[in-house]
């Protein structure tokens, strides 16, 4: 099969591409704008694979999208390209509206034209897979978790832009019959994540002796999913998921932010031989800062649908995953510091 993947130099996209090329015989064309959070280093291990191609380009470039579809003739399009940092969406929402909404529209418009041109056998095989986030659901106010029927209540410009793109994708299925699937995932962690997010930021700040910022009281709750488990789930959905359906992907691993940061510091205390000067414990670097505007307090994903229908469940326990992630950043710090 031929996969066209948007945003493949990013954290989740690169994990997906590594998974496809290392575990299958499929071919991948990676379209990525190569912005600040994208990194060629993420795919260094497979860059010479003859089943892999990289094209630098923007999903908002309709002529490029149509040209790639017509020339590459993909069986699947997996759409991960997005602006994703909530703080940046608060400070500069226009980039998020442009990439996450307009870019998704252009992909859908181009894919519909491409899909309609395919012969019957290939037309029935094609899928447009839109990868989204649990942030579209807003904040949980109880012990319940988000399922595929949860109401959309996005809080940030980022979440609103992803919610908008989800609705666009569903409308292309209902109006034009474009074969789509949607997945909404919980917070990812693991190797190769750009250090603007909580876990890599904590690790890298700590080993440099810098302050570790925690929003507000740090009691926000997130469901942490290892990126390699997520990549496996995405492959399962594109291969076996039912057209028109949405699948929530999580790990049933809700943790309080401050506990996650303390856990990282405790592990670093045990494995880092030489701490920064005058530092007794990495926990001493934790600094509470003003909370983010509109900060969602709690997320949690109900993954029963993907477990029941596609027999997927996460394999990597948080205790194992976070330790391996910390060690990975220690071994690769020169790429981020």
C-alpha positions in Angstrom: 0.0 0.0 0.0 1.0 3.6 -0.5 0.6 6.0 2.4 0.6 9.8 2.0 1.2 11.2 5.5 1.0 14.9 6.3 3.1 16.2 9.2 5.4 13.2 9.2 8.4 15.1 10.7 6.5 15.9 13.8 6.4 13.8 17.0 3.4 11.6 16.3 3.8 11.6 12.5 7.5 10.4 12.7 6.6 7.7 15.2 3.9 6.5 12.7 6.3 6.5 9.8 8.9 4.6 11.7 6.3 2.0 12.6 5.1 1.6 9.0 8.5 1.3 7.5 10.0 -0.9 10.2 7.1 -3.3 10.7 5.4 -3.5 7.3 6.3 -3.5 3.5 4.2 -0.4 2.8 5.5 2.8 1.1 5.3 6.3 2.6 5.3 9.8 1.1 5.9 12.3 3.9 4.6 15.9 3.2 5.8 18.3 5.9 6.2 22.1 6.0 9.3 21.6 8.3 8.3 24.3 10.8 10.0 24.8 14.2 8.6 21.7 15.8 9.5 19.4 12.9 12.8 17.7 12.8 14.6 15.6 10.2 16.4 13.9 13.1 13.1 12.2 14.0 13.4 10.0 10.8 17.1 9.6 10.5 16.8 5.9 11.1 14.7 5.3 8.0 15.8 8.2 5.7 17.6 5.9 3.3 14.8 3.4 3.0 13.8 3.0 -0.6 10.1 2.9 0.4 10.3 6.4 1.9 10.0 9.8 0.2 10.0 13.3 1.8 8.5 16.4 0.2 8.8 19.8 1.9 5.5 21.6 1.4 2.4 23.2 2.9 -1.0 21.5 3.1 -2.5 24.9 2.3 -0.8 24.7 -1.2 -3.7 23.3 -3.2 -1.7 22.9 -6.4 0.9 20.9 -4.6 -1.6 18.6 -2.9 -3.4 17.8 -6.1 -0.1 17.2 -7.9 1.1 14.8 -5.2 -2.2 12.9 -5.2 -2.2 12.5 -8.9 1.5 11.5 -9.2 1.9 9.3 -6.0 -1.6 7.7 -6.2 -1.9 6.9 -2.5 -4.1 4.2 -1.1 -4.4 6.0 2.3 -4.0 9.6 3.4 -3.2 10.1 7.1 -3.5 13.7 8.1 -1.4 14.7 11.1 -0.1 18.1 10.0 -1.2 20.7 12.5 -0.1 23.6 14.7 -0.5 22.0 18.1 0.9 24.1 21.0 -1.9 25.6 23.0 0.2 28.6 24.3 1.1 29.6 20.7 -2.6 29.4 19.7 -3.4 31.9 22.5 -0.7 34.3 21.4 -1.1 33.8 17.6 -4.4 32.0 16.7 -4.2 32.9 13.0 -1.6 30.3 12.2 -3.9 27.6 13.8 -6.9 28.8 11.8 -4.9 28.7 8.6 -3.2 25.4 9.0 -5.7 23.3 11.0 -8.9 24.5 9.4 -8.0 25.8 5.9 -5.3 23.2 5.4 -7.7 20.4 6.3 -10.3 21.9 3.9 -7.8 21.9 1.0 -6.8 18.3 1.7 -10.5 17.2 1.8 -11.3 19.1 -1.4 -8.3 17.7 -3.2 -8.9 14.1 -1.9 -12.5 14.2 -3.0 -11.4 15.0 -6.6 -8.7 12.4 -6.5 -11.0 9.7 -5.0 -13.7 10.3 -7.6 -11.1 9.7 -10.3 -10.0 6.3 -9.0 -11.1 3.0 -10.6 -13.7 1.1 -8.5 -11.3 -1.4 -6.8 -9.0 1.4 -5.6 -11.9 3.7 -4.8 -13.3 1.2 -2.3 -9.9 0.8 -0.6 -9.0 4.5 -0.1 -9.3 6.1 3.3 -8.8 9.6 4.6 -7.7 9.3 8.2 -7.9 12.5 10.3 -5.8 12.5 13.5 -7.2 14.8 16.2 -7.1 15.4 19.9 -9.2 14.9 23.1 -9.0 18.7 23.6 -12.0 19.1 21.3 -14.2 17.8 24.2 -13.1 20.5 26.6 -12.6 19.8 30.3 -14.1 17.0 32.3 -16.1 18.0 35.3 -16.6 14.5 36.8 -15.0 11.1 37.1 -16.4 10.2 33.7 -14.3 10.0 30.5 -14.7 11.2 27.0 -16.2 8.7 24.5 -17.0 9.1 20.8 -20.4 10.6 21.6 -19.1 13.3 24.0 -20.1 16.9 23.2 -17.5 19.2 21.7 -16.7 22.1 24.0 -13.2 23.3 23.0 -11.6 25.9 25.3 -8.5 27.2 23.4 -8.0 28.4 19.9 -6.0 25.3 19.2 -8.8 23.0 20.4 -11.4 25.0 18.5 -9.3 24.7 15.3 -9.1 20.9 15.7 -12.8 20.7 16.5 -13.5 22.7 13.3 -11.4 20.3 11.2 -13.1 17.3 12.8 -16.5 18.7 11.7 -15.2 19.4 8.2 -14.0 15.8 7.8 -17.3 14.4 9.0 -19.2 16.7 6.6 -17.2 15.5 3.6 -18.3 11.9 4.5 -21.9 12.8 5.0 -22.2 15.2 2.1 -19.8 13.7 -0.5 -19.4 10.1 0.8 -15.6 10.6 1.0 -14.4 7.5 3.0 -13.0 8.9 6.2 -12.0 7.8 9.7 -11.3 10.1 12.7 -9.2 9.4 15.8 -9.0 11.6 18.9 -6.1 10.8 21.2 -5.0 11.7 24.7 -1.7 13.4 25.6 1.2 11.6 24.0 4.7 11.2 25.4 7.9 9.4 24.4 11.1 10.0 22.4 11.5 12.7 19.8 8.9 15.1 21.3 9.7 18.8 20.8 10.6 20.3 24.2 7.7 22.7 24.4 5.5 20.1 25.9 5.5 19.2 29.6 7.5 16.0 29.8 10.5 16.8 27.5 10.5 20.4 28.8 10.8 19.1 32.4 13.6 16.7 31.5 15.7 19.1 29.6 15.2 22.1 31.9 16.1 19.9 34.9 19.4 18.6 33.5 20.4 22.2 32.6 19.5 23.4 36.1 16.7 25.7 34.8 13.4 26.3 36.5 10.7 23.8 35.7 7.5 25.8 35.1 4.2 24.4 36.4 0.9 26.1 35.5 -1.1 27.2 38.5 -1.3 24.6 41.3 -0.3 21.8 38.9 -3.3 19.7 39.8 -4.5 19.4 36.1 -5.2 15.8 35.1 -4.1 14.3 31.8 -4.3 10.8 30.3 -0.8 9.9 29.1 -0.4 7.7 26.0 3.0 6.5 24.8 3.5 7.6 21.2 4.5 4.1 20.0 1.2 2.7 21.3 -0.6 5.5 19.5 1.2 4.8 16.2 0.1 1.1 16.5 -3.5 2.3 17.1 -3.4 4.6 14.1 -2.3 1.7 11.9 -5.0 -0.5 13.2 -7.6 2.2 12.5 -6.5 2.9 8.9 -6.3 -0.8 8.2 -9.4 -2.1 9.9 -11.5 0.9 11.0 -15.0 1.3 9.7 -15.7 4.1 7.2 -17.3 7.2 8.8 -16.4 6.2 12.3 -14.5 8.0 15.1 -12.2 6.1 17.5 -10.9 7.5 20.8 -7.4 6.5 21.6 -6.2 6.7 25.2 -4.3 4.6 27.8 -6.6 4.8 30.9 -3.6 6.4 32.6 -4.8 9.7 34.2 -2.2 11.5 36.2 -1.9 14.9 37.9 0.6 17.1 36.2 2.6 17.9 39.3 2.9 14.2 40.1 4.3 13.6 36.6 6.9 16.3 37.1 7.8 15.0 40.6 8.1 11.5 39.1 10.5 12.7 36.4 12.6 14.6 39.0 12.8 11.5 41.3 14.0 9.3 38.4 16.6 12.0 37.4 17.8 12.1 41.0 18.5 8.4 40.9 20.2 8.2 37.4 22.0 11.5 36.9 25.4 11.3 38.6 26.4 14.9 38.3 23.6 17.4 39.1 23.8 21.1 38.2 25.9 23.1 40.6 24.4 23.7 44.1 21.3 21.5 43.4 20.4 18.8 46.0 17.3 17.5 44.1 15.8 18.2 40.8 12.4 18.8 42.5 13.9 22.0 43.9 13.7 23.5 40.3 9.9 23.2 40.2 8.3 26.7 40.0 4.6 27.5 39.9 3.7 30.1 37.3 0.5 32.0 36.4 -2.0 29.5 34.9 -2.8 29.4 31.2 -6.0 31.3 30.1 -8.9 28.9 29.7 -6.7 26.0 30.9 -8.8 22.7 30.9 -8.6 21.0 34.3 -9.1 17.4 33.4 -9.0 15.1 30.3 -9.7 11.4 30.2 -10.3 9.1 27.2 -12.6 6.1 27.1 -11.0 3.6 24.6 -13.6 0.8 24.9 -14.7 1.2 21.3 -11.3 0.6 19.7 -10.6 -2.2 22.1 -14.0 -3.9 21.4 -14.1 -3.3 17.6 -10.4 -3.3 16.6 -8.8 -5.3 19.4 -6.3 -2.5 20.2 -5.1 -1.7 23.7 -1.9 0.1 24.9 1.0 -2.1 25.8 3.5 0.4 27.4 2.9 1.1 31.1 3.6 4.6 32.3 6.3 3.6 34.8 8.2 1.8 32.1 7.6 4.4 29.4 8.5 7.5 31.4 11.8 6.0 32.5 12.8 5.0 29.0 11.8 8.4 27.7 14.0 10.1 30.3 16.9 7.9 29.4 16.4 8.7 25.7 16.5 12.4 26.2 19.6 12.1 28.4 21.3 10.2 25.5 20.1 12.6 22.8 20.2 15.9 24.7 22.6 17.4 22.2 19.8 17.5 19.6 17.6 19.7 21.9 20.0 21.8 24.1 
